[in-house]
Every structure is written in C-alpha cells, then in structure tokens.
Amino acid sequence: MANAPREQWSSRTGFVLAAVGSAVGLGNMWRFSYLTAEYGGAAFLVLYLGVTLMVGLPVMLAELTLGRGSQRSPVRALQHYGGAAWGPLGAVFVAAGFVILSYYSVIAGWTVRYALSALFSGFGGDTVARFNDVSVGWDAVGFHFAFMLATVWIVAGGVKGGIERTAIVLMPLLFLLVVGLAIYASRLPGAGPGYAYYLEADFDAILSWKVLTHAAGQAFFSLSLGMGAMLTYASYLGRDAHLPNESLIIAGADVGVAFLAGLVVFPLIFALGLSGAVIGTAGTEADIGNVGALFITLPGAFAEMGAAGRWVGTLFFAVLIVGALTSAISLLEVVVSAAMDGLGWGRTRAAWLSAAAMATLGIPAAFNIEVLDVMDKVASNLFLLGGALGLSLFVGWRMQDPVAEVTLGTDGVRWFFLWRMLLRFVVPAVLVFVLVQAVPDTLAAVAGLFGG
Ligand code: PHE
C-alpha cells in the first residue's frame, strides 16, 4: 500500500458533484431518450424509475458503504471485507472501467468534433456521410486521444485539485445549460408532438421482459454502478457522510438530467416536422444502432434551423462534452486508484500509464463502429450487470454487518433492514433474470463480430 495518507474530498458538495458528474454523461443524453421512445415512452419511464429505486439505489448504497467503510480501491475493499477470494470481483470492476473508458472516449471525441463543427461551420450536407467521416478513421482516433489527454490531465491533478475542482465548476454549468435548452425547446413549434412521442404511454410495451432488461442495463450504466466508480469516489469520504442521503441526491440528479435531456431532444427532432421514423431510419441506414438518434438526426435538425441551429448545436454538444468528461474521469479514477493501492504507484504514473493503455485499446473502436458497439454491449450487459450481481451478493450475504457501516453519519437504523433484504433477494433475483436474457444476446454479438 502507498504510504501517503489517503486523499479526501474537501467538502460534501465536492463529493456529491463529482459523483453526479460520474453518473450524468453520454448515457443520459441519448441512450435514455432513445430507449424511452423505443420502448413505450412513459411506460418505459415508469419501469426505469422502478428499477432505479428498487435495484439501482440499493446497489448505489452498497458501493458507497464498501468504499467509505474500507477507504480503499475496489480490489482492496473487497479483500478487506471478504478475504482474498473476493479480490477477483474487484479485478472485474477495474477491467470494466478499462474497457468502458476505451470506447467511451471515442464517442466523447465525436462530440468534441461535432461541437467544433457547430461552432465554426454549421451542419450542412449529408448528415449520415458526416457521421461516417467523423466516427471512423484517423480523425476519430485523434479526437479520442485529445479527449483522453484532457481526462488524464484532470485525474493526475488529484482528488481535490483535479476531480473535485472540475466537478464544482462544470456540473452547475451543465445543469444550467440543460435547463436552458429545455426551455428553448419548449417554445419550438414541434414541442407538442415531440413531448407526445416522448411521453405518451404505451403500457402494452411495459409488459415485455426485453424492456425490463433494457431498463436495468440503462439504470446501471447511467448511475455508474457495477464497476466500482461510486465505491472509489466514496473511499475518499469521511465517516460523517450521510450515505443514504448522498445516494438519493446522486440518483435523483441523474434521473432528472436524463428526463430533461429528453425534453430537449424530442422537441428539436419534431420542430422541423421530422417524423418519429427518422430516428429509426437514420439508425438502420448507417447501421449504427442507437448512436444515430443523437449524431445523425440532431445535426440534421440543427442544419435546418439556420443561424439558431449553430449556437443551439454548440451548446447541446458542449453539454455532452461536459457530461462525458466528468464521467470519464471517474472511469479513469477506478483504474488509477487500483494501480496506486495495488502496485504502490504514485498518482501521476498510474494515471498516465493506464490512460495510455486505454487510449490504445480504444483504437480499434475508432476504426470500426461494430467493435465499439460490441465493446459497449459486453461492458454494460456482462460487466456492469454481473458486477452489480456480485456486489449485491457480497454486501447482502458476505460482508459482516454492513448496516453498522451504513448507519455511521446518520441518526438511526429505521429502514436499513429493508436495504439488506433488497440486496439479498430482490436485487440478485432481478439481475439473474436480466442476465439470463442479456448473456446469450451479448455472446451472439461478439460471435457476430468475429464470424463476420
Ligand atoms: N454513467 C455514465 C454515463 O451515463 C457512464 C459511466 C458508467 C461512468 C460506468 C462511470 C461508470 O454516461
């Protein structure tokens, strides 16, 4: 173990903003709105909220408890409470952070590129062709590297001086921008049909198991759960933090921003009479799945809005960049803290070496969008859901008296037994069910990549 005393957040607000920064990211902006539209609008929303409350929140609290209690990075935290046999689960977390940041940074690179286009040239021309240019090839590699560089520079600055300082400046800005964009969008002529498409309930769809799988996958990805990001951030917390309250704030902010992002995206798409079909068509035409909703349809809408589209587009992509950056630093921090704890490296060395490795692993994703898609599926469906299952079993059954740890900083026990029951029975049951659905699909996607 490193000799230096463990770093700490300078304030509760600093921690909360950093954790919200981790949660709010690319997942909220496009994945959420797309899935909502695809799987029954308000019905999906209800299911998603249910999963977040019953499954996401207990796991969030479990991660905060493990991190704050052990004051260690994921591998060490699990070994601390569970013995050597649990170390490998922590190693899975670190591997997940590694894989996710590798391709996440590629997508983030696209958003930087789009923001620059919006600012300097606007979005004329064929938006599908533009997407193909931006998303694949050396340009994509270049912006991916640039984004990774910004990420590592912040993380190398330390918990207080890098991560916390960035979150304190950027998160309020992100909030203001999203609210501003939502207000702007509400005055567009397409706001009504946009809202209807987004929020009209199709309660038949809610009954399908596939929807539950997507709602769960989205909840874990969006809340940054199942790979130790929240655990790592909580390991820099003091004993006085009120973990249940922090969990509620983080989850509430994450869901809130996702909801607001939908209020921005759908009116924009419908403002110009682009029909709902555009979302699906753009996606299939370029064979890019969900990614299309954001990077093809919206620039099309911005282009038709003329001059206003330039600055609305710039602000929209600025929001994405900010969200992506504050999420990326949490992904990198998981790997960095593990390398510091496990290998005894200093922060600077750990940050630069792991970022260099991830930048390299991301290169194939920058040359082939199918590789990126498969990395995303493997990471969120296998690593995150599997990791969350391991976490819930660990804190539910293995860890000695997690309730004693979670109660520190609060004024009583009240509903903590309910938390433990959820972790023991409800969360694992839901996750096993979802994994049974997700694993074959994911393996088929991997096989498809190699089998052609
Ligand atoms: N929550 C982030 C988003 O929505 C992604 C992320 C996943 C970050 C896992 C950290 C850990 O974009």
Residues whose N, C-alpha, C, O or C-beta is under 5 A from the ligand:
A	BS01	LIG	S22 A23 V24 G25 L26 G27 N28 F221 S222 L223 S224 L225 A229 S327 S330 L331
